[in-house]
Amino acid sequence: MALRALLRTSAWHLLVFAGSTHAISQDQITAETTSLPAWLEKVTIIGSRLDDLQGLWDADGRVRHTLAATDGDWILVRPDGYLSARGTGETSLRAALARLSGLHMR
């Protein structure tokens, strides 16, 4: 699976779930995740093939089911592959990133 290959890198990853139950545009995802820290790589997990959405396609829903994620959810994955934080919406994402940014500045 392509997601496993991405998570093998030594970076932090932000998994953003979109596009399975309702239409969401690439512009909405980009707006919600702009100005991310340089140490964080964003991966959009999409549940259906939509023309304007780019990311990893979770055709059978296995990733969503395994991680208990729905559209609008995000999950931060540490470089060692463990989940660091999860939530829904930009406000909770910004709060989690603020806590982590303090660690990366030391």
C-alpha angles and dihedrals in degrees: 000000000000093000093061090053091051093049092053091075121097093247133102111251132210111206111201117191119211148145106036106102103018137016116271124173130228087241091060092051092046092049092051094049104037121131095025117170116270091243092061126082118200120219118185114209110203126195099201137025107261120174097231099040122092125194144076113326115228094196098172095035092240095134093048092047095046092049095036090233132154135184112303095025122122131195128196113215120198121226089257090058098254121129112253103181141346137192149129127266137016097278095060090043091054091050092051092047091049090056092047094044089062089058093049093051094060 
